[in-house]
Amino acid sequence: MLHAFTRNCKDNSTDAGFQFTFSCDVCQDGFKSSFIQSETYKKRKAGSLLGQSAGLVGSLLGGMASQMGNVAKRGTDILTQSFDGKSPEWLKEHEKAFEMAQNEALPYFHRCPNDYKYVCDHCWNEDEGLCVSCAPRQEIYVAQARAQALKRNIDEAGQSATVWKGAIESKTTICHSCGKPAGTGKFCNNCGASMELRECPKCGTKNAQAVRFCTNCGENLQPPAQAAPPATAASAAPICPSCGEPAGTGKFCNNCGASMELKECRKCGAKNAQDLRFCTNCGENLQPPALVTAPSGKCSACGFDNPPATKYCGSCGALLNLHVTGEQ
């Protein structure tokens, strides 16, 4: 007897029960039926538990009772082995369970009258009454055709496009520094030396870094030697007036630490060394004026009485209210 709706089925049944998976012939999505427990498996499991109980009782009673329990257990093992070959009862249960699984899954599938495929709802064209393999949905087929045309146009444009121009040749650049292949970059792959070409200043020809004369016109490619600038008075190291040694370029002598700041003339503004007492430009006295004390405003230098809070004597010009710190 022929049974419909069987080609797309996978049997997942075991001794414990029955279950089946039905798949769509187009997309292969599946529907798994509900699990049905085997009655023969339940009976066999109960018999196994009975044999184990008898063995346990026999081990407790000992002697003869133990031997009887072992006989009962061996009988149960023989019974279990007979079910391994799928008994007629199990086969009857299997056939009945498969029929129930078919009835459960069949509402989720449609049979195409053209190619006789069983398909799911997603692969069924309701408007045409056919599967999508025989009657594709219009909007999907149009989108697919457009995508294929787009790919075809891109492929055709790619076939005629020119993306590279040049001569195919094998060329190896040798590094002028290490003598090994340098690669195609601006620096050698082995030693890191620059691979930039040197341009001839006369004819403009590109020459390797190691070449001393232009290979086109013979021009000397070496840079001209630069003469050292002549020493000037400004560049000469100043002599310290205190120790007589070169003082360096700082504000203090590198040897004795004496100040190298120049003293400015109050009259002409010329710069003079710290040890000079008179200006070398105008002869002005470079020593600070005498500073004297006058607690009451009376000048101790000339004796003139000055008003209170006077800083300099009105008669001789001496600084008041301070101790003497230099020559007059």
GUVODREN-841003 format. One record per residue (C-alpha): x, y, z; residue in three letters; chain. Coordinates in nm, 4 decimals, padded with zeros to 6 digits. Each point is the difference from the previous one (the first is absolute). Layout:
// residues N
         xx         yy         zz   residuo   cadena
          X          Y          Z       ala        A
...
This chain:
// residues 328
         xx         yy         zz   residuo   cadena
    00.0000    00.0000    00.0000       met        A
    00.1380    00.3407   -00.1001       leu        A
    00.0303    00.2710    00.2640       his        A
    00.0083    00.3689   -00.1008       ala        A
    00.2150    00.2618    00.1724       phe        A
    00.2877   -00.2372    00.0791       thr        A
    00.2886    00.1040   -00.2334       arg        A
    00.0843    00.3123    00.2000       asn        A
   -00.0017   -00.1695    00.3407       cys        A
    00.2834   -00.0828    00.2404       lys        A
   -00.0598   -00.2597    00.2730       asp        A
    00.1350    00.1107    00.3399       asn        A
   -00.1593   -00.2895    00.1940       ser        A
    00.1840   -00.1999    00.2699       thr        A
   -00.0895   -00.2852    00.2348       asp        A
   -00.1381    00.2587    00.2406       ala        A
   -00.2487    00.1573   -00.2429       gly        A
   -00.0883    00.1351   -00.3408       phe        A
    00.0629    00.3331   -00.1726       gln        A
    00.0284    00.1069   -00.3658       phe        A
    00.1275    00.3047   -00.1935       thr        A
   -00.1696    00.1085   -00.3246       phe        A
    00.1949    00.2391   -00.2278       ser        A
   -00.0959    00.2428   -00.2759       cys        A
    00.1190   -00.1234   -00.3419       asp        A
    00.1064    00.3564   -00.1002       val        A
    00.1573    00.1746    00.3017       cys        A
    00.0617   -00.3157    00.2124       gln        A
   -00.1545    00.1600    00.3093       asp        A
   -00.1427   -00.2721    00.2229       gly        A
   -00.2932   -00.0707    00.2314       phe        A
    00.0630   -00.2389    00.2898       lys        A
   -00.2971   -00.1941    00.1320       ser        A
   -00.0872   -00.0415    00.3675       ser        A
    00.1809   -00.2752    00.1899       phe        A
   -00.2083   -00.3137    00.0727       ile        A
    00.1318   -00.2328    00.2706       gln        A
    00.0166   -00.3734   -00.0790       ser        A
   -00.2230   -00.2234    00.2156       glu        A
    00.2273   -00.3009   -00.0566       thr        A
    00.2953    00.2075    00.1252       tyr        A
   -00.1938    00.0847    00.3174       lys        A
   -00.0775   -00.3677    00.0616       lys        A
    00.3600   -00.1031   -00.0636       arg        A
    00.1272    00.2659    00.2370       lys        A
   -00.2422   -00.1212    00.2681       ala        A
    00.1229   -00.3584   -00.0466       gly        A
    00.3621    00.1156    00.0333       ser        A
   -00.0806    00.1796    00.3231       leu        A
   -00.1751   -00.3146    00.1279       leu        A
    00.3085   -00.2113   -00.0740       gly        A
    00.2270    00.2503    00.1780       gln        A
   -00.2315   -00.0055    00.3029       ser        A
    00.0054   -00.3774    00.0088       ala        A
    00.3785   -00.0018   -00.0164       gly        A
    00.0183    00.2463    00.2873       leu        A
   -00.2346   -00.2108    00.2152       val        A
    00.1980   -00.3130   -00.0826       gly        A
    00.3284    00.1622    00.1037       ser        A
   -00.1541    00.0962    00.3330       leu        A
   -00.1528   -00.3391    00.0768       leu        A
    00.3061   -00.1929   -00.1207       gly        A
    00.0341   -00.3619   -00.0831       gly        A
   -00.2822   -00.1468   -00.1962       met        A
   -00.1986    00.3191   -00.0255       ala        A
    00.3029    00.1650   -00.1572       ser        A
    00.0227   -00.2722   -00.2610       gln        A
   -00.3687    00.0434   -00.0824       met        A
    00.0541    00.3777   -00.0401       gly        A
    00.2878   -00.0612   -00.2442       asn        A
   -00.2173   -00.2363   -00.2038       val        A
   -00.2732    00.2684   -00.0145       ala        A
    00.2539    00.2657   -00.1078       lys        A
    00.1382   -00.2255   -00.2732       arg        A
   -00.3552   -00.0532   -00.1228       gly        A
   -00.0513    00.3760   -00.0125       thr        A
    00.3236    00.0479   -00.1988       asp        A
   -00.1167   -00.2577   -00.2531       ile        A
   -00.3307    00.1816   -00.0263       leu        A
    00.1817    00.3324   -00.0565       thr        A
    00.2144   -00.1482   -00.2742       gln        A
   -00.3108   -00.1248   -00.1810       ser        A
   -00.1319    00.3616   -00.0240       phe        A
    00.3239    00.1162   -00.1653       asp        A
   -00.1186   -00.1544   -00.3235       gly        A
   -00.3136    00.2198   -00.0107       lys        A
   -00.2903   -00.2176    00.1022       ser        A
   -00.3267   -00.0190   -00.1991       pro        A
   -00.1674    00.2052    00.2711       glu        A
    00.2572    00.2754   -00.0440       trp        A
   -00.0404   -00.0122   -00.3794       leu        A
   -00.3767    00.0371    00.0310       lys        A
    00.0510    00.2958    00.2299       glu        A
    00.2413    00.1506   -00.2500       his        A
   -00.2453   -00.0265   -00.2912       glu        A
   -00.2775    00.1570    00.2043       lys        A
    00.2303    00.2802    00.1237       ala        A
    00.1127    00.0766   -00.3579       phe        A
   -00.3594    00.0351   -00.1150       glu        A
   -00.0694    00.2390    00.2881       met        A
    00.3141    00.2028   -00.0851       ala        A
   -00.1104    00.0258   -00.3658       gln        A
   -00.3399    00.1327    00.1001       asn        A
    00.1705    00.2491    00.2326       glu        A
    00.2462    00.1331   -00.2614       ala        A
   -00.2136   -00.0127   -00.3149       leu        A
   -00.1888    00.3307    00.0683       pro        A
    00.3336    00.1858   -00.0142       tyr        A
    00.0829   -00.1209   -00.3533       phe        A
   -00.1417    00.0379   -00.3523       his        A
    00.0363   -00.2460   -00.2868       arg        A
    00.0839    00.1633   -00.3336       cys        A
   -00.2147   -00.1484   -00.2810       pro        A
    00.2730    00.0676   -00.2573       asn        A
    00.3139   -00.1610    00.1456       asp        A
   -00.1680   -00.1825    00.2932       tyr        A
    00.2242    00.1589    00.2616       lys        A
   -00.1068    00.0523    00.3593       tyr        A
    00.0809    00.3597    00.0940       val        A
   -00.0499    00.2232    00.3034       cys        A
   -00.2059    00.3213    00.0108       asp        A
    00.3044    00.2133   -00.0875       his        A
    00.0621   -00.1954   -00.3210       cys        A
   -00.3642   -00.0086   -00.1146       trp        A
   -00.1392    00.2549   -00.2486       asn        A
   -00.3627    00.0334    00.1092       glu        A
   -00.0947    00.2193   -00.2984       asp        A
    00.1049   -00.2661   -00.2532       glu        A
   -00.0618   -00.3127    00.2076       gly        A
    00.3532   -00.1247   -00.0696       leu        A
    00.3310   -00.0148    00.1831       cys        A
    00.2428    00.2875   -00.0497       val        A
    00.2271   -00.2253   -00.2079       ser        A
   -00.2734   -00.0335   -00.2632       cys        A
   -00.1574    00.3453    00.0455       ala        A
    00.2354    00.2532    00.1638       pro        A
   -00.1580    00.3013    00.1666       arg        A
    00.0062    00.2952   -00.2406       gln        A
    00.1637    00.2600    00.2255       glu        A
    00.2695   -00.2434    00.1106       ile        A
    00.0726   -00.1165   -00.3540       tyr        A
    00.0219    00.3596   -00.1279       val        A
    00.2411    00.0932    00.2817       ala        A
    00.2085   -00.3077   -00.0777       gln        A
    00.0108    00.0837   -00.3718       ala        A
    00.1055    00.3575    00.0738       arg        A
    00.2775   -00.1183    00.2309       ala        A
    00.1256   -00.2454   -00.2622       gln        A
   -00.0070    00.2715   -00.2673       ala        A
    00.1928    00.2351    00.2284       leu        A
    00.2658   -00.2626    00.0615       lys        A
    00.0205   -00.0751   -00.3716       arg        A
    00.0447    00.3699   -00.0868       asn        A
    00.2708    00.0410    00.2619       ile        A
    00.1823   -00.3093   -00.1284       asp        A
   -00.0183    00.1255   -00.3597       glu        A
    00.1293    00.3442    00.1002       ala        A
    00.2798   -00.1614    00.1962       gly        A
    00.1051   -00.2072   -00.2996       gln        A
    00.0469    00.3117   -00.2167       ser        A
    00.1499    00.2283    00.2691       ala        A
    00.3741    00.0719   -00.0014       thr        A
    00.1303    00.0321    00.3533       val        A
    00.3761   -00.0260   -00.0579       trp        A
    00.2388    00.1243   -00.2655       lys        A
    00.3676   -00.0733   -00.0235       gly        A
    00.2599   -00.2392   -00.1267       ala        A
    00.0284   -00.3392    00.1619       ile        A
    00.3636   -00.0408    00.0863       glu        A
    00.2169   -00.1511    00.2691       ser        A
    00.2280    00.2556    00.1641       lys        A
    00.2049   -00.0307    00.3167       thr        A
    00.1517    00.3062    00.1674       thr        A
    00.3285   -00.0632    00.1825       ile        A
    00.0676    00.2088    00.3101       cys        A
    00.3119    00.2149   -00.0377       his        A
    00.0726   -00.0370    00.3717       ser        A
   -00.0325   -00.3728    00.0756       cys        A
    00.0021   -00.1434   -00.3539       gly        A
   -00.3205   -00.2041    00.0502       lys        A
   -00.3378    00.0268   -00.1787       pro        A
   -00.1637    00.3121    00.1419       ala        A
   -00.3642   -00.0604   -00.0993       gly        A
   -00.2304    00.2614   -00.1532       thr        A
   -00.0258    00.2523    00.2857       gly        A
    00.1850    00.3219    00.0751       lys        A
    00.2299   -00.1786    00.2460       phe        A
    00.1950   -00.3250   -00.0199       cys        A
   -00.1837   -00.3038    00.1451       asn        A
    00.3257   -00.1310    00.1519       asn        A
    00.1980    00.2956    00.1378       cys        A
   -00.2467    00.2900   -00.0191       gly        A
    00.2190    00.2196   -00.2246       ala        A
   -00.1780    00.2596   -00.2134       ser        A
   -00.0709   -00.1106   -00.3567       met        A
   -00.0947    00.3465   -00.1258       glu        A
    00.1749    00.0965   -00.3275       leu        A
    00.2262    00.3060   -00.0049       arg        A
   -00.0773    00.2561   -00.2718       glu        A
    00.2861    00.1475   -00.2009       cys        A
    00.0036    00.3813    00.0413       pro        A
    00.1224    00.0438   -00.3575       lys        A
   -00.2096   -00.2324   -00.2207       cys        A
   -00.2670   -00.1254    00.2447       gly        A
    00.0782   -00.3706   -00.0462       thr        A
   -00.0900   -00.2285    00.2942       lys        A
    00.3046   -00.1767    00.1470       asn        A
    00.0441   -00.2520    00.2810       ala        A
    00.1091    00.1231    00.3412       gln        A
    00.3396   -00.1709   -00.0255       ala        A
    00.0900    00.1611   -00.3365       val        A
    00.2456    00.2924    00.0353       arg        A
   -00.0249    00.1274   -00.3599       phe        A
   -00.3062    00.0272   -00.2252       cys        A
   -00.0303   -00.2973   -00.2358       thr        A
   -00.1406    00.2257   -00.2739       asn        A
    00.2208    00.3137   -00.0013       cys        A
    00.2830   -00.0777    00.2454       gly        A
   -00.0904    00.2825    00.2397       glu        A
    00.1442   -00.0310    00.3509       asn        A
   -00.2876   -00.0979    00.2288       leu        A
    00.1898    00.0487    00.3261       gln        A
   -00.1098    00.3062    00.1979       pro        A
    00.2667    00.2757    00.0079       pro        A
    00.2090    00.0236    00.3153       ala        A
   -00.1111    00.2839    00.2240       gln        A
    00.2792    00.2137    00.1429       ala        A
   -00.0092    00.0752    00.3708       ala        A
   -00.1100    00.3582    00.0739       pro        A
    00.2877    00.2267    00.1118       pro        A
    00.0297    00.0682    00.3666       ala        A
   -00.1293    00.3424    00.1038       thr        A
    00.0341    00.2045    00.3115       ala        A
   -00.3609   -00.0726    00.0825       ala        A
    00.0460   -00.3755   -00.0357       ser        A
    00.3218   -00.0118    00.2059       ala        A
   -00.0431   -00.1194    00.3566       ala        A
    00.0210    00.2924    00.2470       pro        A
    00.2803    00.0022    00.2586       ile        A
   -00.1049    00.0110    00.3643       cys        A
    00.1338    00.3220    00.1659       pro        A
    00.0300   -00.1850    00.3283       ser        A
    00.1951   -00.3174   -00.0872       cys        A
    00.1241    00.0856   -00.3501       gly        A
   -00.1332   -00.3231   -00.1540       glu        A
   -00.2607   -00.0398   -00.2788       pro        A
   -00.3303    00.0523    00.1767       ala        A
   -00.2377   -00.1675   -00.2494       gly        A
   -00.3230    00.1520   -00.1292       thr        A
   -00.2045    00.0101    00.3222       gly        A
   -00.0630    00.2767    00.2501       lys        A
    00.2667   -00.1392    00.2344       phe        A
    00.3548   -00.1241   -00.0553       cys        A
    00.0280   -00.3764   -00.0580       asn        A
    00.3223   -00.0115    00.2072       asn        A
   -00.0433    00.2320    00.2997       cys        A
   -00.3701    00.0886   -00.0082       gly        A
    00.0546    00.3759   -00.0229       ala        A
   -00.2781    00.2054   -00.1590       ser        A
    00.0481    00.0726   -00.3698       met        A
   -00.2730    00.2642   -00.0207       glu        A
    00.1229    00.3241   -00.1624       leu        A
   -00.0223    00.3255    00.1949       lys        A
   -00.1800    00.2823   -00.1820       glu        A
    00.1423    00.3515    00.0134       cys        A
   -00.2423    00.2488    00.1568       arg        A
    00.1173    00.2761   -00.2356       lys        A
    00.0392   -00.1504   -00.3501       cys        A
   -00.1623   -00.3444    00.0406       gly        A
    00.3066   -00.1964   -00.1141       ala        A
    00.0413   -00.3571    00.1286       lys        A
    00.3059   -00.0557    00.2206       asn        A
    00.1431   -00.3005    00.1805       ala        A
   -00.0750   -00.0423    00.3691       gln        A
    00.3608    00.0639    00.1107       asp        A
    00.0306    00.3378   -00.1790       leu        A
   -00.0266    00.3095    00.2216       arg        A
   -00.0337    00.2519   -00.2831       phe        A
   -00.1889   -00.0145   -00.3303       cys        A
    00.2218   -00.0912   -00.2960       thr        A
   -00.2095    00.2257   -00.2275       asn        A
   -00.0409    00.3272    00.1926       cys        A
    00.2131   -00.0406    00.3176       gly        A
   -00.2980    00.0306    00.2380       glu        A
    00.0523   -00.1396    00.3503       asn        A
   -00.1805   -00.3352    00.0106       leu        A
    00.0201   -00.0392    00.3799       gln        A
   -00.3254    00.0592    00.1906       pro        A
   -00.0202    00.3291    00.1990       pro        A
    00.0863    00.0021    00.3691       ala        A
   -00.2902   -00.0933    00.2237       leu        A
    00.0111    00.1663    00.3439       val        A
   -00.2157   -00.0017    00.3110       thr        A
   -00.1947    00.3014    00.1223       ala        A
   -00.2419   -00.0939    00.2827       pro        A
   -00.1393    00.3532    00.0381       ser        A
    00.0260    00.1121   -00.3650       gly        A
    00.3355    00.1639    00.0557       lys        A
    00.2482   -00.0900   -00.2715       cys        A
    00.3065   -00.1609    00.1537       ser        A
    00.2029    00.0881   -00.3098       ala        A
   -00.0453    00.3803   -00.0065       cys        A
   -00.1934    00.0629    00.3230       gly        A
   -00.3030    00.1533   -00.1756       phe        A
   -00.3297   -00.0352    00.1843       asp        A
   -00.2630   -00.1556   -00.2289       asn        A
   -00.3762   -00.0206    00.0616       pro        A
   -00.1359   -00.3318    00.1355       pro        A
   -00.0636   -00.2847   -00.2519       ala        A
    00.2638    00.1414   -00.2375       thr        A
    00.1846   -00.2677   -00.2004       lys        A
    00.2836    00.2122   -00.1422       tyr        A
    00.1862    00.2923    00.1556       cys        A
   -00.1146    00.3327   -00.1410       gly        A
    00.3526    00.1411    00.0237       ser        A
    00.2372   -00.2708   -00.1258       cys        A
   -00.2376   -00.2599   -00.1480       gly        A
    00.1124   -00.2834    00.2310       ala        A
   -00.2530   -00.2812    00.0682       leu        A
   -00.1370    00.0276    00.3549       leu        A
   -00.1120   -00.2550    00.2634       asn        A
    00.2210   -00.2911   -00.1338       leu        A
    00.3440   -00.1411    00.0861       his        A
    00.2934    00.0626   -00.2301       val        A
    00.0335   -00.2811   -00.2622       thr        A
    00.2437    00.1477   -00.2523       gly        A
    00.2462    00.2746   -00.0775       glu        A
   -00.0947    00.3631   -00.0413       gln        A
